[in-house]
């Protein structure tokens, strides 16, 4: 799995999903301008936004996400 997607990977994932930049951005709760910057290489996409987008478009499942180290897992438990 790509942890730091290249601008080309971001654009390719969006195009394969059939989204415009604005639709892709809305799918993960960001501005269209931010998405444009990721695709142009002016800014690096955070891994969390990349994984969320891939989840939203069905390219990965929750099982595909990297494991959370035990110390961090304890901090993110909901309950």
C-alpha positions in Angstrom: 0.0 0.0 0.0 1.2 3.5 -0.8 1.8 5.6 2.3 2.9 8.8 0.6 1.0 8.9 -2.7 2.6 10.7 -5.6 0.5 13.3 -7.5 0.1 10.8 -10.3 -1.3 8.1 -7.9 -3.8 10.6 -6.5 -5.0 11.7 -9.9 -5.1 8.1 -11.1 -7.2 6.9 -8.1 -9.6 9.8 -8.6 -10.0 9.2 -12.4 -10.5 5.4 -11.8 -13.3 6.3 -9.4 -14.9 8.6 -12.0 -14.7 11.7 -9.7 -13.9 15.3 -10.5 -11.4 16.9 -8.2 -14.3 18.6 -6.3 -16.1 15.3 -5.9 -13.0 13.5 -4.6 -12.3 16.4 -2.2 -15.8 16.3 -0.9 -15.6 12.5 -0.3 -12.9 13.1 2.3 -14.0 16.5 3.7 -11.5 18.8 2.1 -11.5 21.7 -0.3 -11.3 21.2 -4.1 -8.2 23.5 -3.9 -6.4 21.2 -1.5 -7.1 18.3 -3.8 -5.8 20.3 -6.8 -2.6 21.0 -4.9 -2.1 17.3 -4.1 -2.5 16.4 -7.8 -0.2 19.2 -8.9 2.5 18.2 -6.4 2.4 21.6 -4.6 1.4 19.8 -1.4 1.8 16.3 -0.1 -1.4 14.4 0.7 -1.5 13.1 4.2 -1.6 9.3 4.5 -4.8 9.5 6.5 -6.6 11.4 3.7 -5.2 9.0 1.1 -6.4 5.9 3.0 -9.8 7.5 3.6 -10.3 8.2 -0.1 -9.3 4.7 -1.0 -11.8 3.4 1.5 -14.6 5.7 0.3 -14.2 4.6 -3.3 -13.8 0.9 -2.5 -10.2 0.4 -3.5 -9.3 -0.9 -0.1 -11.0 -2.4 3.0 -10.5 -1.7 6.7 -8.4 -4.9 6.8 -6.0 -3.3 4.3 -5.1 -0.4 6.6 -1.8 -0.4 8.4 -1.9 -1.8 11.9 -2.0 0.7 14.8 0.7 0.1 17.4 -0.7 -1.0 20.7 0.1 2.3 22.5 -1.7 4.3 19.9 -4.6 1.8 19.7 -5.3 2.4 23.4 -5.6 6.1 22.8 -8.1 5.8 20.0 -10.6 3.4 21.6 -14.1 4.6 21.6 -16.2 3.7 24.4 
